[in-house]
Amino acid sequence: MNPVILQQPKRLIFGDGTSRAAAEEFTRQGWRRLFVITSPQVDTMQAALFAEWREAGLHVEVCTLVDREPEIALFEQVMVAARASRPDAVLGVGGGSPLDVAKLVAALYDGRQQVREVFGIGLLRARALPLVCIATTAGTGADVSPNAILLDEAERLKKGVVSPHLVPDLALCDPELTHSMPPAVTAATGIDAMVHCMEAYANKHAHPIVDVYALEGIRHIGRSIETAVRHGTDRAARADVMLGALYGGLCLGPVNTAAVHALSYPLGGEYRVAHGVANSLLLPHVFRFNLPAMPERYADIAFALGCAAGATLLATAEAGLDRIVGLSKNCGIPQRLRDVGVPEADLPRLAGEAMKVTRLMKNNPRDLTAADAEKIYREAF
């Protein structure tokens, strides 16, 4: 059995209403000055939560600069604001974008390393400040993972920092905070979380410990994502999808994702296609390419999605692919690259950019060439 390293928060609290215990958690740790990194939308939706923290005697400075998927320049803006605040702890509150920025701000606050030095795996030497992550979406898994992603504007490509120092000291997972997410965001982030689980399970480096998280995540999200999209205040569905997203996040450190994510990065970097939408567009085409390499694993994914056994493993796996496409359509996610503004003429260049994401491509069950990548893009177009 191959070795595996699990990198998880020191303290993880999951359940409806758990965010209301946050102030007590901060006080217990001696954190009095909090620098909160979020988006303008989340700041509005969670104003009452931040007010509770202030009423508990905490100094709370809220930075709402993260209004988009972050590039290096935006991260540097937030860092300037953080240093002016002189916090005891850095908090990310929101979706993957604020959480990723918070992770990097907490890590690089002391200036001993610059962000361009730490893109890659294991290059970050330490984290300067305590870190708390509170997710208000159920998708990225950033609240429990050792990963953070920024767009390198110069290269127009998303780049990752992977380090155990990016795993937060405290992760609060409160499904109630996701009730106000609009349907489109619920759909995109939920499918993103399911892709985390699927790519971790059908992966060259899959591991039995991580398989448990991956299959459970697929089960939870697959059975509840449509209800969460259509009925945003359904408590059971919201908790189910957030639990699935948590499982997906726990897959990212030890195993990580593969070609679906690698191919999606240029779409976000160049055309600002939402990450979950890009993954959903590419998922069936990448999985169909991969099927010959791991038919039994894709059949397991189909079973986790509730599909019945087919005449062969391949038939079962194909049923799973149909189920995935059906979920995406029923959740209102665009189905073609042309629908999200990607020009056909750019596909060969995008394939070349995707091939640069070697840290994920190396995990894919079947080796891809640039020609394979272009073919997948064309099938998705």
Salt bridges, closest charged atoms under 4 A:
ASP16 OD2 - ARG235 NH2 3.28
GLU24 OE2 - ARG28 NH2 3.10
GLU25 OE1 - ARG11 NE 2.75
GLU25 OE2 - ARG28 NH1 3.07
ASP67 OD1 - ARG68 NH1 2.61
GLU69 OE1 - LYS158 NZ 2.50
GLU71 OE2 - ARG68 NH2 2.59
GLU71 OE1 - ARG272 NH2 3.44
ASP110 OD2 - ARG112 NE 3.76
ASP152 OD2 - ARG116 NH1 3.34
ASP152 OD2 - LYS159 NZ 2.86
GLU155 OE2 - LYS159 NZ 3.02
ASP169 OD1 - LYS10 NZ 3.14
ASP169 OD2 - ARG127 NH2 2.41
GLU176 OE1 - ARG20 NH1 2.96
GLU176 OE2 - ARG235 NH2 2.61
ASP192 OD1 - HIS196 NE2 3.21
ASP192 OD1 - HIS261 NE2 3.46
ASP192 OD1 - HIS275 NE2 3.46
GLU199 OE1 - HIS261 ND1 2.85
ASP211 OD2 - ARG297 NH2 2.95
GLU216 OE2 - ARG219 NH1 2.64
GLU216 OE1 - HIS220 NE2 3.45
GLU226 OE1 - ARG230 NH2 3.34
GLU226 OE2 - ARG323 NH1 3.58
ASP240 OD1 - HIS220 ND1 2.54
ASP240 OD2 - ARG223 NE 2.67
GLU270 OE1 - ARG156 NH1 3.78
GLU270 OE2 - ARG349 NH1 2.41
GLU318 OE1 - ARG288 NH2 3.91
GLU344 OE2 - ARG378 NH1 3.47
ASP346 OD2 - ARG349 NH2 3.39
GLU353 OE2 - LYS356 NZ 3.17
ASP367 OD1 - LYS204 NZ 2.60
GLU374 OE2 - ARG378 NH2 2.95
GLU379 OE2 - LYS375 NZ 2.70
